[in-house]
Amino acid sequence: MHEEGLILVDKSDRIVGYASRERCHLGEGLLHRAFSIFIYNELGQLFIQKRSSGKLLWPLFWSNSVCSHPRKSESLEVAARRRLKEEIGMESELEFLFKFSYEARFGDVGVEREVCSVFTGKTDGQVRVDRSEIEEWTFIEPRQLDRHIQSAPEQYTPWFRMEWQRIRAVDGEDRRCPFPSLDR
């Protein structure tokens, strides 16, 4: 993990300091700010990625389109657009969906303790992945993803499962997809 000042927050997402990526994730970890992005194509399929084998936490697990952290003195929106471009070579207008806190332990290695903001966007389907971040990727129909997560939840990152469940639970419909009529 490279050194980068991540934003430490309290449970109300107020900034309380800064720490290295390593300090935020190893041992008991520190509560820090994060974001997740869900990108859909024009067919209403979600872009998901299998995390690189080089990741310290949850390597080779399937996850949402992009997940990362804003740097010190960087807004969530700027960070989200930056990482979208760096990880999958995309630009998109992003819509804020919700914010939540969670903690998830990865064996004896470390933990994610995050206040995470979730965004959605859409793409024309052009993808250029950063192979140091992403092992595999695909676009998947939301209902097919529901079935995959239900049958093999251990293949997906914990934050992705939590976020996807909340996105799919909105009034029993997929109203967070920019193309909801395609998934009926």
Backbone bond lengths (Angstrom), bond angles and torsions (degrees), N, CA, C in turn:
res aa  C-N    CA-C-N  psi(-1)  N-CA   C-N-CA  omega(-1)  CA-C   N-CA-C  phi
1 M - - - 1.451 - - 1.520 108.50 -
2 H 1.308 116.49 126.98 1.457 119.20 -179.76 1.527 110.19 -79.88
3 E 1.299 115.16 155.44 1.459 120.23 -179.28 1.522 110.16 -75.83
4 E 1.291 116.25 127.35 1.457 122.05 -179.75 1.517 106.46 -156.39
5 G 1.319 118.26 130.25 1.453 120.28 -179.39 1.517 111.91 -70.42
6 L 1.331 116.99 108.09 1.450 121.10 175.44 1.521 108.97 -93.09
7 I 1.324 115.79 159.72 1.463 122.18 -173.58 1.526 109.91 -92.45
8 L 1.327 116.57 115.43 1.458 121.78 174.97 1.524 108.12 -81.88
9 V 1.331 115.76 139.60 1.464 120.63 -178.35 1.519 110.46 -135.27
10 D 1.346 114.93 163.92 1.465 119.45 170.47 1.522 107.61 -92.38
11 K 1.315 117.10 -177.35 1.466 120.72 -176.38 1.524 113.25 -63.76
12 S 1.332 116.67 -18.88 1.472 121.26 177.39 1.521 111.92 -93.91
13 D 1.333 117.16 9.55 1.459 124.26 178.84 1.526 112.85 67.60
14 R 1.332 116.93 28.01 1.467 121.09 173.44 1.527 108.22 -90.26
15 I 1.314 117.05 136.46 1.465 122.10 -178.39 1.517 110.29 -65.15
16 V 1.333 115.68 129.36 1.467 121.40 178.55 1.525 112.14 -122.27
17 G 1.334 117.09 -1.71 1.452 120.11 179.10 1.515 111.66 157.28
18 Y 1.336 114.63 -165.35 1.457 121.45 -177.52 1.515 108.25 -141.96
19 A 1.323 115.99 150.10 1.463 120.35 177.98 1.517 109.19 -153.87
20 S 1.315 115.32 163.14 1.457 120.21 178.53 1.524 109.98 -68.00
21 R 1.294 115.45 158.18 1.465 122.05 176.30 1.533 109.56 -56.53
22 E 1.300 116.41 -41.59 1.472 120.97 -179.82 1.528 111.56 -61.49
23 R 1.322 117.94 -48.41 1.472 120.74 179.55 1.517 112.20 -62.35
24 C 1.330 116.99 -32.08 1.467 121.13 179.98 1.529 112.33 -70.75
25 H 1.331 117.70 -26.74 1.456 120.59 -170.77 1.526 116.19 -113.49
26 L 1.304 119.08 -23.36 1.465 119.72 -177.15 1.525 111.57 -88.58
27 G 1.322 116.30 157.55 1.462 121.30 -179.76 1.510 111.06 61.62
28 E 1.323 116.03 -127.45 1.471 121.14 179.26 1.523 112.11 -83.78
29 G 1.328 117.11 -10.87 1.450 121.80 178.12 1.514 113.41 67.42
30 L 1.307 115.44 174.57 1.455 123.37 178.62 1.523 108.34 -129.84
31 L 1.324 117.59 142.84 1.459 121.52 178.98 1.525 108.83 -67.00
32 H 1.324 115.82 124.29 1.461 120.70 -176.89 1.524 110.90 -141.26
33 R 1.316 115.42 166.62 1.461 122.87 -177.22 1.525 109.51 -84.90
34 A 1.327 115.46 140.10 1.463 121.28 179.67 1.528 109.32 -146.68
35 F 1.326 115.27 174.38 1.465 120.23 174.94 1.523 109.61 -148.80
36 S 1.320 114.50 155.62 1.459 123.09 174.82 1.514 108.13 -130.31
37 I 1.336 115.62 143.55 1.460 121.22 179.94 1.529 108.92 -124.71
38 F 1.321 115.60 137.60 1.462 123.63 175.93 1.526 107.33 -117.26
39 I 1.340 116.82 113.93 1.466 122.11 -178.12 1.531 109.44 -109.97
40 Y 1.335 114.67 128.23 1.462 122.35 178.78 1.529 109.77 -110.66
41 N 1.335 115.99 148.03 1.463 119.75 173.56 1.527 110.03 -91.94
42 E 1.330 116.29 -178.94 1.460 120.54 -176.22 1.525 113.31 -66.96
43 L 1.334 118.35 -13.43 1.464 122.27 176.41 1.530 112.10 -91.29
44 G 1.333 116.61 -0.12 1.461 120.56 -179.04 1.514 113.32 83.20
45 Q 1.320 117.62 12.18 1.464 121.90 178.15 1.528 109.27 -86.67
46 L 1.327 115.34 145.10 1.461 121.86 -179.65 1.520 110.42 -93.07
47 F 1.321 116.66 135.34 1.463 122.07 173.29 1.520 107.72 -79.47
48 I 1.342 117.35 120.36 1.459 121.16 173.78 1.526 108.36 -123.05
49 Q 1.314 115.26 155.63 1.452 120.49 -178.23 1.520 111.15 -130.45
50 K 1.338 114.50 150.22 1.463 120.96 170.11 1.524 105.55 -97.09
51 R 1.321 115.47 121.76 1.454 121.10 -176.43 1.531 111.22 -62.31
52 S 1.304 115.86 147.72 1.457 122.97 -178.67 1.532 112.00 -57.86
53 S 1.313 115.44 149.28 1.472 120.96 175.77 1.527 110.91 -65.30
54 G 1.327 117.63 -17.70 1.452 121.85 179.45 1.523 114.72 -82.61
55 K 1.323 117.43 -4.92 1.466 120.82 179.63 1.523 109.98 -69.94
56 L 1.328 116.89 138.61 1.454 122.15 178.31 1.527 110.95 -71.66
57 L 1.314 116.27 -42.55 1.466 121.79 -179.54 1.528 109.81 -109.09
58 W 1.295 116.95 129.82 1.469 124.84 178.54 1.524 113.61 54.08
59 P 1.355 118.14 49.97 1.466 118.96 173.90 1.531 109.40 -68.26
60 L 1.322 115.49 143.33 1.468 123.59 177.21 1.525 113.79 63.35
61 F 1.321 116.89 23.39 1.467 122.05 172.73 1.528 107.10 -100.03
62 W 1.321 116.12 145.80 1.454 121.04 174.75 1.528 109.41 -76.56
63 S 1.334 115.39 143.78 1.459 120.20 -177.89 1.529 109.49 -149.44
64 N 1.333 114.54 179.67 1.457 121.05 179.98 1.528 110.87 -68.13
65 S 1.309 116.31 177.39 1.466 122.61 -172.17 1.523 112.66 -53.39
66 V 1.316 116.79 -51.61 1.467 122.61 179.17 1.521 107.95 -148.01
67 C 1.314 116.38 138.01 1.469 120.97 172.33 1.520 107.44 -141.14
68 S 1.327 115.95 135.20 1.456 119.36 -176.59 1.526 109.76 -165.72
69 H 1.338 114.98 -159.45 1.460 122.22 -175.59 1.522 110.09 -136.97
70 P 1.328 117.44 141.90 1.464 117.94 169.76 1.528 108.63 -72.04
71 R 1.308 115.75 149.14 1.460 121.47 176.56 1.525 109.23 -86.41
72 K 1.300 114.96 167.39 1.460 121.06 175.44 1.526 108.80 -51.74
73 S 1.323 117.73 132.02 1.471 125.21 178.56 1.526 113.20 67.40
74 E 1.347 118.24 22.65 1.464 121.45 178.65 1.527 108.23 -120.98
75 S 1.325 117.26 132.07 1.460 120.17 178.65 1.526 110.11 -72.66
76 L 1.330 115.17 160.65 1.468 119.73 176.78 1.523 111.19 -59.00
77 E 1.316 117.16 -44.16 1.459 121.47 -176.95 1.524 111.44 -63.66
78 V 1.319 117.38 -44.35 1.464 121.13 178.65 1.529 109.68 -64.47
79 A 1.319 116.68 -44.72 1.470 120.77 179.91 1.527 111.25 -62.93
80 A 1.317 117.05 -42.47 1.465 120.56 -179.26 1.529 110.62 -62.40
81 R 1.320 117.13 -44.67 1.467 120.04 178.89 1.537 110.85 -65.56
82 R 1.327 116.75 -39.84 1.463 120.92 178.93 1.527 110.71 -60.93
83 R 1.339 116.81 -50.25 1.466 119.99 -176.94 1.524 112.24 -69.31
84 L 1.319 117.90 -33.34 1.458 121.22 176.22 1.531 109.35 -58.89
85 K 1.317 116.22 -44.74 1.465 121.81 179.57 1.531 110.79 -69.40
86 E 1.340 117.75 -44.30 1.460 121.14 -177.12 1.528 112.54 -67.88
87 E 1.319 117.77 -43.43 1.468 120.93 -173.89 1.512 114.11 -81.79
88 I 1.356 117.47 -41.93 1.462 118.03 -174.68 1.531 113.23 -128.75
89 G 1.335 117.05 11.47 1.458 121.33 173.16 1.512 114.79 64.95
90 M 1.336 117.51 30.65 1.461 121.02 -176.54 1.515 112.08 -118.33
91 E 1.321 114.04 154.78 1.450 121.97 167.51 1.516 106.21 -123.27
92 S 1.321 117.04 140.73 1.456 121.08 -178.92 1.514 109.57 -158.75
93 E 1.320 115.05 147.34 1.454 119.14 167.01 1.520 105.95 -69.69
94 L 1.313 117.33 135.02 1.458 121.15 -177.89 1.516 110.16 -114.07
95 E 1.319 115.42 139.25 1.461 122.47 177.22 1.522 108.55 -111.48
96 F 1.330 116.63 127.29 1.457 121.27 176.30 1.526 109.13 -70.45
97 L 1.342 116.93 132.81 1.459 121.57 178.63 1.521 112.22 -104.30
98 F 1.337 117.16 -56.56 1.464 121.10 -177.75 1.524 109.48 -166.81
99 K 1.316 114.43 170.86 1.464 122.69 177.39 1.522 107.42 -129.04
100 F 1.336 117.18 142.19 1.456 120.91 177.73 1.521 109.82 -151.71
101 S 1.320 115.93 162.03 1.468 121.99 177.06 1.516 108.66 -112.06
102 Y 1.306 115.48 146.04 1.459 119.83 176.17 1.520 109.85 -156.17
103 E 1.314 114.53 164.89 1.459 122.72 173.83 1.511 107.01 -138.24
104 A 1.323 116.57 132.38 1.456 122.00 178.80 1.518 109.07 -142.32
105 R 1.314 115.96 127.63 1.464 122.49 -178.68 1.517 109.92 -96.79
106 F 1.361 115.76 138.54 1.454 121.84 175.95 1.530 107.93 -110.15
107 G 1.323 115.94 87.38 1.459 121.43 -179.49 1.508 111.79 53.14
108 D 1.323 116.23 -136.58 1.464 122.05 178.24 1.528 112.66 -92.97
109 V 1.328 116.33 1.42 1.464 120.46 -174.07 1.516 112.60 -76.88
110 G 1.326 116.27 -51.71 1.454 119.14 -175.55 1.515 112.00 -179.18
111 V 1.331 114.09 -165.06 1.459 119.96 -172.14 1.524 109.54 -148.86
112 E 1.317 114.69 151.18 1.463 121.21 166.91 1.518 105.99 -103.49
113 R 1.315 117.41 121.89 1.473 124.30 173.44 1.514 105.05 -127.05
114 E 1.332 115.72 98.37 1.452 119.58 -169.59 1.520 113.67 -133.23
115 V 1.333 114.01 149.68 1.457 122.67 161.09 1.518 102.77 -103.96
116 C 1.324 115.13 109.67 1.460 121.64 -167.84 1.527 111.32 -112.88
117 S 1.326 116.29 127.28 1.462 122.75 174.20 1.520 108.09 -96.79
118 V 1.331 116.10 134.99 1.462 121.89 -175.25 1.528 109.49 -111.90
119 F 1.338 115.00 131.81 1.461 123.01 -178.58 1.521 109.97 -124.64
120 T 1.319 116.12 158.37 1.462 121.66 173.28 1.519 109.10 -131.85
121 G 1.327 114.90 156.65 1.458 120.83 178.05 1.511 109.40 -161.54
122 K 1.340 115.34 -177.30 1.458 119.16 179.76 1.518 110.26 -137.00
123 T 1.327 114.92 161.26 1.452 121.38 -176.12 1.517 110.28 -140.07
124 D 1.315 114.76 163.43 1.464 120.69 173.97 1.525 110.59 -85.93
125 G 1.331 116.43 1.57 1.457 120.16 176.12 1.511 115.24 99.49
126 Q 1.323 117.97 -7.07 1.460 120.65 178.54 1.525 109.60 -74.84
127 V 1.337 116.84 121.15 1.457 122.26 -175.97 1.524 109.48 -127.72
128 R 1.338 116.54 134.90 1.464 123.48 172.93 1.523 106.56 -134.24
129 V 1.315 116.47 95.37 1.464 119.77 -173.37 1.524 112.33 -83.12
130 D 1.319 114.71 148.79 1.457 123.19 172.70 1.527 106.29 -86.37
131 R 1.318 117.61 109.86 1.468 122.44 -175.54 1.528 113.34 -66.01
132 S 1.313 118.32 -16.86 1.468 119.23 175.27 1.522 110.78 -77.14
133 E 1.326 116.82 -15.89 1.464 122.43 179.94 1.530 112.68 -104.81
134 I 1.333 116.67 -32.75 1.459 121.79 -168.20 1.526 111.01 -127.96
135 E 1.314 116.08 125.30 1.462 122.78 178.19 1.535 111.27 -83.16
136 E 1.336 116.10 -47.43 1.465 122.95 179.29 1.520 108.02 -143.25
137 W 1.333 116.05 164.52 1.456 120.11 175.85 1.514 109.80 -155.45
138 T 1.325 115.24 160.43 1.452 121.10 177.20 1.520 109.66 -161.73
139 F 1.323 115.61 161.46 1.454 121.93 166.16 1.521 106.16 -100.14
140 I 1.332 117.22 135.87 1.459 121.33 -174.74 1.526 110.55 -135.30
141 E 1.323 115.76 142.64 1.465 121.33 175.05 1.532 109.02 -65.40
142 P 1.323 119.37 137.12 1.466 121.23 -179.60 1.537 113.83 -53.81
143 R 1.303 117.93 -42.08 1.471 119.05 -179.66 1.524 111.61 -68.27
144 Q 1.311 117.20 -34.81 1.468 120.69 176.44 1.532 109.52 -65.94
145 L 1.327 116.98 -41.26 1.462 120.78 176.70 1.517 110.82 -62.07
146 D 1.333 117.83 -42.01 1.468 120.94 176.51 1.526 110.28 -53.53
147 R 1.334 116.37 -47.25 1.471 120.89 -178.79 1.527 111.50 -64.73
148 H 1.323 117.21 -42.17 1.471 121.03 179.77 1.529 111.14 -62.51
149 I 1.327 115.99 -46.23 1.465 119.49 -179.32 1.525 110.42 -64.37
150 Q 1.306 116.86 -39.56 1.468 119.91 179.55 1.530 111.43 -65.32
151 S 1.318 117.85 -39.40 1.460 120.74 -176.61 1.529 113.55 -83.04
152 A 1.335 118.17 -25.92 1.473 120.59 -177.75 1.525 111.20 -144.79
153 P 1.331 118.23 62.57 1.470 120.12 -176.50 1.529 113.36 -60.55
154 E 1.319 116.98 -25.97 1.462 121.14 -178.01 1.527 112.62 -67.99
155 Q 1.329 118.41 -9.75 1.461 121.75 178.74 1.530 112.96 -89.42
156 Y 1.333 116.84 -2.32 1.460 122.48 -174.51 1.521 110.92 -119.36
157 T 1.332 116.04 147.76 1.461 119.86 177.86 1.531 109.65 -65.30
158 P 1.332 116.98 148.49 1.465 119.48 -177.96 1.527 113.78 -62.56
159 W 1.333 117.88 -39.73 1.471 119.30 -179.63 1.526 110.50 -65.91
160 F 1.319 117.87 -37.73 1.453 121.01 179.09 1.531 110.46 -62.85
161 R 1.319 117.49 -44.53 1.468 120.07 178.75 1.529 110.85 -61.17
162 M 1.331 117.17 -43.12 1.473 120.63 179.69 1.521 111.27 -64.08
163 E 1.324 116.34 -45.96 1.467 120.57 -178.70 1.534 111.22 -65.18
164 W 1.326 116.04 -44.87 1.462 120.27 -178.17 1.528 110.86 -63.26
165 Q 1.329 116.17 -41.23 1.461 119.55 178.01 1.526 110.62 -59.45
166 R 1.315 116.72 -42.85 1.465 119.92 -179.68 1.527 111.27 -68.81
167 I 1.319 117.76 -41.54 1.463 121.04 178.20 1.521 110.15 -61.09
168 R 1.313 117.52 -44.06 1.465 122.01 -177.04 1.525 112.47 -74.31
169 A 1.319 118.10 -19.62 1.468 121.27 -175.58 1.524 114.10 -84.99
170 V 1.323 118.23 -6.59 1.457 121.08 -177.55 1.526 109.39 -62.95
171 D 1.342 115.03 103.85 1.469 121.79 -179.86 1.522 112.91 51.94
172 G 1.327 118.00 27.19 1.450 121.40 178.64 1.519 113.67 71.14
173 E 1.324 117.66 10.44 1.451 121.41 -178.74 1.518 109.94 -128.06
174 D 1.301 116.24 166.68 1.456 122.72 179.86 1.525 109.72 -95.79
175 R 1.331 116.67 61.13 1.454 119.67 -175.29 1.516 112.93 -78.64
176 R 1.327 119.04 -5.24 1.457 120.87 178.14 1.520 111.58 -85.68
177 C 1.317 117.69 -17.60 1.458 121.42 176.33 1.523 108.19 -69.61
178 P 1.333 119.04 130.72 1.463 120.39 178.80 1.530 113.09 -62.06
179 F 1.332 117.24 -11.76 1.464 122.00 -179.07 1.528 108.82 -129.46
180 P 1.343 119.67 57.57 1.468 121.30 -170.51 1.515 114.16 -62.75
181 S 1.298 119.72 -29.75 1.457 120.35 -176.63 1.527 112.11 -66.86
182 L 1.332 118.33 -17.19 1.457 121.02 -179.29 1.518 113.22 -81.37
183 D 1.336 118.07 -9.58 1.462 120.95 -176.92 1.524 111.35 -114.75
184 R 1.281 118.81 37.19 1.475 122.06 -179.21 1.497 110.44 -103.49
